[in-house]
Amino acid sequence: MRTRAAAPATAFVLLVAGALGLFSQEGGPVVTTLTLFAGTASGLWRSTNWGAKWERVTGRPEGVSLAESGAVRGILPIGRQVYLAAEAGLFLSEDFGQTWKKLGLDVPVYHVLPSRYTNADPTVFAGTADGLYKSGDAGKTFAPTVLRGTPVTQMEWPGPALIVTTGHGVLVSQDGAMSFTSGTGLPDGAPHGLAVSSFFARDPVLFTAVGSAGVFRSADGGRSWKPAGLEGQSVRDLVWLGPILYAATDQGLFRTDDAGQKWVPATGLAARPAAQLIFPLAPDSGLEAFLATDDGIVHTADGGAHWKAAGAPEDRVLCLATFPPLDRGKMRK
């Protein structure tokens, strides 16, 4: 559990933070393994102490201000980089969220997805209110793809397949967004949530949800879909960790360990509308999780047996993110 990390490890991270010039807007050192980001309707917020206290992030004076970013619906920290999908466009920080610059998009952005091999492949996809855009130069410039005129709200790129949720269903591309195919079995409406098998090339299973029709499952990479429970509930987020699929819904957090045949409410948590669930230590551990709800953020350190409030920004949280677990071996190289 991060909040009980050994003193030597904490000292090491503090030393690294100082060497990198990584400090909060209030002047204290930022430890990435204790940092949370929250996107809200009014902008970006950050906690540097695992949710105990939050500060609004506007950026250092030498960079672009985030004061007018508008609603933040997507945050993606990768190493030193933090991508921000916002109403005013796409932003990037290359110093852990301290200084920001505007990338080549001025339309509302919902989701951003770079290649998993950023050092070798500078491709970045951006899902926007106007469709899907693609960059071949790490986000300096973007060009529209064939997918235009529909919002693209979420993406997964297990390779070679690119999977996107749009205003008209779930679409799949096998050629880098040059063409897309759709499947059968989903009801009309915009999907919410997208969970993809960790072994998609061998086991092409997908989950999504549409309106209040519940969750749907595809066993063939999105070519066909079948109902998978939670009918009558509006699902806002889906997270697949190990054998368990989680659904954040307007009636609370639910889980299933049999691909949706039976769903049960999360234990230790009063039913409240939930927006997003993250497991900051995944895939190594599923014991610690944060859940954004309409009433703030809650945290569990014991796999959901007990939950407690984790503070909250001054606005309703739309999305949560944190840095990947610290790899000290790589940092020592």
Secondary structure, 3 states (H helix, E strand, C coil): CHHHCCHHHHHHHHHHHHHCCCECCCCCECCHHHCEEEEECCEEEEECCCCCCCEECCCCCCCCCCCCCCCEEEEEEECCEEEEEECCEEEEECCCCCCEEECCCCCCEEEEEECCCCCCCCCEEEEECCEEEEECCCCCCCEEEEEECCCEEEEECCCCCEEEEECCEEEEECCCCCCCEECECCCCCCEEEEEECCCCCCCCCEEEEECCCCEEEECCCCCECEECCCCCCCEEEEEEECCEEEEEECCEEEEECCCCCCCEECCCCCCCCEEEEECCCCCCCCCCEEEEECCEEEEECCCCCCCEECCCCCCCEEEEEECCCCCHHHHHC
